[in-house]
Amino acid sequence: MSAIDSTPQGDTQNNINRKSLAELYTVADEFNKKESEVAIMCDLTTFMHVGDLLIVRNVDGQERIELAEVKQGKRNLEMLEILKSFSETGCDCYLYYAIKDFDEKDHKQFKRILKQKATMAQVQETLETDKGIDLATGKTIHLSGDGEFVPPTYCEKINEAYKTLNQNREWAIGDVDECLFFGMYKGKMLPAAPFMFHTWMESCDIKGPIFSYTSSFYEDTARPILTQSISSDLIDDLLTEKIVIFICVDFSKLVHECNEAGIPARLGSKTESKKMFAKMNQGVMYDDQMIAVGTDGVEMFLGGGTFLRIMYSFNRPIDLLRQFAADAAKQINPECGAEPEVKYTVRGQV
């Protein structure tokens, strides 16, 4: 049995709406006309769930990241003006009389705007101070902030396999770090690809969760395919379903290779893994077991975010878990009186 859960804010929601996207595009285009600003429409990604626009701008020579909600309509503008006045005065009486005649629909929308502003403020604080509250769990999180760790990828191997396919072949396979295995298929092999890959795994006694790379298109925390360092032609073929890629990580082999590389790792028992999976609210299991990394009595269990970076961002497993173990070691001496933090990296969830 395999299980994975990495959705950051509950069930996936389909928030793609042509009308709202058209309105957002108009606003984003105004930002993007300026050389010092870049605006990204959050609804067109699968990994940003706060705000309508993410804006990167240069302020006094310093880069600043901001989140913004775009509101249309007279009623929304009135509500925003009320909130602006309240934030300036802090007068509860003003707020009471300003919204006392709202009907049920207006009250619901007003609360929605308040919640959006609070959420954006929390995220903004985390981006600026490297500390904040995880919106999904309510736990303290910490960003590494240094940006020094850029995990190596196996994109080169993926590109090499693609070159093989272009040499009158309809399949190509490869492995990474002796624990990750991938297969690439096209043409007449496409219909049989799932069967062929599973058969290969079974014949080699490789046991682990198997993913199709195209499932990243629907995964909330997956890295967008257009940002990957793989061939642009391969990206086109994946998007048009001319090629499929299957990837499998053997948990036992991953633990073995980690220990061979000096990275303390083990497979948790089925009992503790089930408890940890339920407690974490996100993670990855295979055959009811999770991977624990760490030492000196301080361990961290492999979460969904890290695992998906191996699968969907093509991060090399050993290098990624080496950093994972280093992060676990930092938890040995947490700040005095503070609870151990849920650890994240700048580039993704651990």
C-alpha positions as CSV (number, residue, x, y, z in Angstrom):
1,M,0.0,0.0,0.0
2,S,1.2,3.5,-0.8
3,A,-0.2,6.8,0.4
4,I,0.7,10.4,-0.1
5,D,-0.9,13.6,1.0
6,S,0.7,17.0,0.4
7,T,-2.3,19.3,-0.3
8,P,-1.4,22.4,1.7
9,Q,-4.8,23.7,2.3
10,G,-7.3,20.8,2.2
11,D,-9.0,19.5,-0.9
12,T,-8.0,20.9,-4.3
13,Q,-10.3,23.5,-5.6
14,N,-10.9,24.4,-9.2
15,N,-10.7,28.2,-9.2
16,I,-10.1,28.6,-12.9
17,N,-12.7,31.1,-14.2
18,R,-12.4,32.7,-17.6
19,K,-14.0,36.0,-16.6
20,S,-12.0,36.4,-13.4
21,L,-8.8,35.4,-15.2
22,A,-9.5,38.0,-17.9
23,E,-9.9,40.7,-15.2
24,L,-6.7,39.5,-13.5
25,Y,-4.8,39.6,-16.7
26,T,-5.6,43.2,-17.2
27,V,-4.3,44.1,-13.8
28,A,-1.2,41.9,-14.1
29,D,-0.4,43.4,-17.4
30,E,-0.3,46.9,-15.9
31,F,2.3,45.7,-13.4
32,N,4.3,43.8,-16.0
33,K,4.6,46.9,-18.2
34,K,7.1,48.3,-15.6
35,E,10.7,47.1,-15.7
36,S,10.9,47.0,-11.9
37,E,7.8,44.8,-11.4
38,V,6.6,41.3,-12.2
39,A,3.1,40.0,-11.5
40,I,2.1,36.3,-11.5
41,M,-1.5,35.2,-11.6
42,C,-1.8,32.7,-8.8
43,D,-4.8,30.9,-10.2
44,L,-2.8,29.8,-13.1
45,T,-0.4,27.8,-10.8
46,T,-1.0,24.7,-8.8
47,F,1.0,25.7,-5.9
48,M,0.0,29.3,-4.8
49,H,-3.2,29.4,-2.9
50,V,-3.0,32.8,-1.3
51,G,-4.0,36.0,-3.1
52,D,-4.9,36.6,-6.8
53,L,-1.5,38.1,-7.8
54,L,2.0,37.5,-6.5
55,I,4.0,40.7,-7.2
56,V,7.8,41.0,-7.2
57,R,8.9,44.6,-7.3
58,N,12.1,46.6,-6.7
59,V,11.8,49.1,-3.8
60,D,14.8,51.3,-3.1
61,G,17.1,48.7,-4.6
62,Q,15.6,45.8,-2.6
63,E,13.4,43.1,-4.0
64,R,10.0,42.8,-2.3
65,I,7.4,40.1,-2.7
66,E,3.8,41.2,-2.2
67,L,0.4,39.4,-2.4
68,A,-2.7,41.1,-3.7
69,E,-6.4,40.4,-4.1
70,V,-8.1,41.9,-7.1
71,K,-11.7,43.0,-6.4
72,Q,-14.3,44.1,-8.9
73,G,-17.7,45.7,-8.4
74,K,-19.0,48.7,-6.4
75,R,-19.9,46.7,-3.3
76,N,-16.5,45.2,-3.0
77,L,-14.9,48.6,-3.4
78,E,-17.2,49.9,-0.6
79,M,-16.1,47.1,1.7
80,L,-12.4,47.8,1.0
81,E,-12.9,51.4,1.8
82,I,-14.6,50.4,5.1
83,L,-11.6,48.2,6.0
84,K,-9.2,50.9,5.0
85,S,-10.9,53.5,7.3
86,F,-11.1,51.0,10.1
87,S,-7.4,50.1,9.9
88,E,-6.6,53.8,10.1
89,T,-8.9,54.6,13.0
90,G,-9.2,51.3,14.8
91,C,-12.7,52.4,15.9
92,D,-15.0,49.5,16.6
93,C,-18.0,51.8,16.7
94,Y,-17.2,52.9,13.2
95,L,-17.0,49.4,11.9
96,Y,-20.2,48.4,13.7
97,Y,-22.3,51.2,12.1
98,A,-20.6,50.8,8.7
99,I,-21.7,47.1,8.3
100,K,-24.8,46.9,10.5
101,D,-27.1,47.2,7.5
102,F,-25.3,44.5,5.5
103,D,-27.6,41.6,4.4
104,E,-26.5,38.0,4.8
105,K,-24.7,37.9,1.4
106,D,-22.8,41.1,2.2
107,H,-21.7,39.8,5.6
108,K,-20.5,36.6,4.1
109,Q,-18.4,38.5,1.5
110,F,-17.1,40.9,4.1
111,K,-15.9,38.0,6.3
112,R,-14.3,36.5,3.2
113,I,-12.4,39.7,2.5
114,L,-11.3,39.8,6.1
115,K,-10.1,36.2,6.0
116,Q,-8.2,36.8,2.8
117,K,-6.4,39.9,4.2
118,A,-5.5,38.0,7.4
119,T,-4.1,35.1,5.4
120,M,-2.1,37.4,3.1
121,A,-0.7,39.2,6.2
122,Q,0.4,35.9,7.7
123,V,2.2,34.8,4.5
124,Q,3.7,38.3,4.1
125,E,5.1,38.2,7.6
126,T,6.6,34.8,7.0
127,L,8.3,36.0,3.8
128,E,9.7,39.1,5.5
129,T,10.8,37.6,8.8
130,D,11.5,33.9,7.9
131,K,9.1,32.8,10.6
132,G,5.3,32.4,10.7
133,I,2.4,30.1,11.1
134,D,1.6,27.2,8.7
135,L,-1.9,28.0,7.4
136,A,-2.8,24.3,7.1
137,T,-1.7,23.1,10.5
138,G,-1.4,26.2,12.7
139,K,2.1,25.2,13.7
140,T,5.2,27.4,13.7
141,I,7.3,27.3,10.5
142,H,10.8,28.5,9.8
143,L,12.3,29.4,6.4
144,S,16.0,28.8,5.9
145,G,16.3,32.3,4.4
146,D,19.9,31.8,3.1
147,G,18.9,30.4,-0.3
148,E,22.2,28.6,-0.4
149,F,20.9,25.1,-0.9
150,V,19.9,24.3,-4.4
151,P,19.4,20.6,-4.6
152,P,21.0,18.9,-7.7
153,T,18.6,17.3,-10.2
154,Y,18.6,14.3,-12.4
155,C,17.3,16.4,-15.3
156,E,20.3,15.4,-17.4
157,K,19.4,11.8,-17.2
158,I,15.8,12.6,-18.2
159,N,17.1,14.6,-21.2
160,E,19.4,11.7,-22.2
161,A,16.5,9.3,-22.1
162,Y,14.6,11.7,-24.3
163,K,17.5,11.7,-26.8
164,T,17.3,7.9,-26.8
165,L,13.6,8.0,-27.7
166,N,14.4,10.3,-30.7
167,Q,16.7,7.6,-32.1
168,N,13.9,5.5,-33.4
169,R,13.2,4.1,-30.0
170,E,9.8,3.9,-28.2
171,W,11.0,3.4,-24.7
172,A,14.0,4.3,-22.5
173,I,14.7,3.6,-18.8
174,G,17.2,4.8,-16.2
175,D,18.0,5.0,-12.5
176,V,19.2,7.6,-10.1
177,D,21.2,7.0,-6.8
178,E,20.5,3.3,-7.0
179,C,17.0,3.9,-5.6
180,L,15.0,5.9,-8.1
181,F,13.9,4.3,-11.4
182,F,12.1,5.9,-14.3
183,G,10.7,4.8,-17.7
184,M,9.9,7.0,-20.7
185,Y,7.5,5.8,-23.4
186,K,6.0,7.0,-26.7
187,G,4.4,5.8,-29.9
188,K,3.1,2.2,-29.9
189,M,4.4,1.8,-26.3
190,L,2.1,4.4,-24.9
191,P,-0.9,2.2,-24.3
192,A,1.2,-0.5,-22.6
193,A,3.4,2.0,-20.7
194,P,1.8,1.4,-17.2
195,F,2.0,-2.4,-17.6
196,M,5.6,-2.3,-18.9
197,F,6.8,-0.1,-16.1
198,H,5.1,-2.1,-13.4
199,T,6.4,-5.3,-14.9
200,W,9.9,-3.9,-14.8
201,M,9.6,-3.0,-11.2
202,E,8.2,-6.4,-10.2
203,S,10.8,-8.3,-12.2
204,C,13.6,-6.4,-10.4
205,D,11.9,-6.6,-7.0
206,I,11.7,-2.8,-6.7
207,K,9.1,-1.8,-4.3
208,G,7.8,1.7,-3.8
209,P,5.2,4.2,-4.9
210,I,4.9,4.7,-8.6
211,F,3.9,8.0,-10.2
212,S,3.2,9.2,-13.7
213,Y,4.9,12.6,-14.2
214,T,1.8,14.0,-15.8
215,S,0.0,13.7,-12.4
216,S,2.1,16.8,-11.4
217,F,-0.3,18.9,-13.5
218,Y,-2.9,18.3,-10.9
219,E,-0.8,18.2,-7.7
220,D,-1.0,21.3,-5.6
221,T,2.6,21.5,-4.5
222,A,4.2,20.3,-7.8
223,R,6.7,22.6,-9.6
224,P,5.2,23.9,-12.9
225,I,6.5,21.9,-15.8
226,L,7.6,25.1,-17.7
227,T,10.1,25.9,-15.0
228,Q,11.9,22.5,-15.3
229,S,15.4,22.2,-16.7
230,I,14.4,19.6,-19.2
231,S,14.2,19.8,-23.0
232,S,11.5,22.2,-24.3
233,D,10.6,19.6,-26.9
234,L,10.1,17.0,-24.1
235,I,7.9,19.5,-22.3
236,D,5.8,19.9,-25.4
237,D,5.5,16.1,-25.8
238,L,4.5,15.7,-22.2
239,L,1.8,18.4,-22.4
240,T,0.4,16.9,-25.6
241,E,0.6,13.3,-24.2
242,K,2.9,12.1,-26.9
243,I,5.3,10.9,-24.1
244,V,4.7,9.6,-20.6
245,I,7.2,9.2,-17.8
246,F,6.8,6.8,-14.9
247,I,8.9,7.2,-11.7
248,C,9.3,4.9,-8.7
249,V,11.4,5.3,-5.5
250,D,12.2,2.1,-3.7
251,F,12.0,3.0,0.0
252,S,14.3,0.2,1.3
253,K,17.0,1.1,-1.3
254,L,16.7,4.8,-0.5
255,V,17.3,4.1,3.2
256,H,20.2,1.8,2.3
257,E,21.8,4.4,0.0
258,C,21.3,7.1,2.6
259,N,23.2,5.2,5.2
260,E,25.9,4.3,2.7
261,A,26.3,8.0,2.1
262,G,26.5,8.7,5.9
263,I,23.0,10.0,6.1
264,P,21.2,8.4,9.1
265,A,17.9,7.0,7.9
266,R,15.5,4.2,8.6
267,L,12.1,2.8,7.8
268,G,9.6,3.5,10.6
269,S,7.6,0.6,11.9
270,K,4.1,0.3,10.5
271,T,2.6,1.3,13.9
272,E,4.6,4.5,14.3
273,S,4.4,5.3,10.6
274,K,0.6,5.2,10.7
275,K,0.5,7.4,13.8
276,M,3.0,9.9,12.3
277,F,1.1,10.0,8.9
278,A,-2.1,10.9,10.8
279,K,-0.3,13.4,13.0
280,M,1.5,15.2,10.2
281,N,-1.6,15.6,8.1
282,Q,0.7,15.2,5.1
283,G,3.4,12.8,4.2
284,V,4.2,9.7,2.2
285,M,4.0,6.0,3.1
286,Y,4.6,2.8,1.2
287,D,3.5,-0.6,2.6
288,D,2.4,1.4,5.7
289,Q,5.9,2.6,6.4
290,M,7.4,6.1,6.3
291,I,11.1,7.1,6.1
292,A,12.7,8.8,9.1
293,V,15.8,10.8,8.8
294,G,18.0,12.2,11.6
295,T,20.2,11.3,14.5
296,D,20.8,11.8,18.2
297,G,17.2,11.1,19.0
298,V,15.9,13.8,16.7
299,E,14.3,12.5,13.6
300,M,12.1,14.0,10.9
301,F,9.7,11.9,8.8
302,L,9.7,12.3,5.1
303,G,6.9,14.6,4.1
304,G,4.9,14.9,1.0
305,G,6.6,18.2,-0.1
306,T,10.1,16.6,-0.1
307,F,8.9,13.5,-1.8
308,L,7.2,15.4,-4.6
309,R,10.3,17.4,-5.2
310,I,12.1,14.0,-5.9
311,M,9.3,13.0,-8.3
312,Y,8.2,16.2,-9.9
313,S,11.2,18.6,-9.6
314,F,13.7,15.8,-10.5
315,N,15.7,16.5,-7.3
316,R,18.3,13.8,-6.6
317,P,17.1,11.8,-3.6
318,I,20.4,11.4,-1.7
319,D,21.3,15.1,-1.9
320,L,17.8,16.2,-0.9
321,L,17.8,13.9,2.1
322,R,21.3,14.9,3.1
323,Q,19.9,18.5,3.6
324,F,16.8,17.0,5.2
325,A,19.1,15.3,7.8
326,A,21.0,18.5,8.4
327,D,17.7,20.3,9.1
328,A,16.8,17.6,11.5
329,A,20.1,18.1,13.4
330,K,19.3,21.8,13.8
331,Q,16.3,20.8,15.9
332,I,18.4,19.3,18.6
333,N,18.9,22.7,20.3
334,P,15.7,24.7,19.6
335,E,15.3,28.1,21.1
336,C,14.9,28.1,24.9
337,G,11.3,27.5,25.8
338,A,10.1,27.2,22.2
339,E,8.5,24.1,20.8
340,P,10.4,22.4,18.0
341,E,9.4,23.9,14.7
342,V,8.0,22.2,11.6
343,K,11.0,22.8,9.3
344,Y,10.6,24.1,5.7
345,T,13.1,25.2,3.1
346,V,12.8,28.3,1.0
347,R,12.1,26.3,-2.1
348,G,9.5,23.9,-0.8
349,Q,7.9,22.0,2.0
350,V,9.9,19.5,3.9
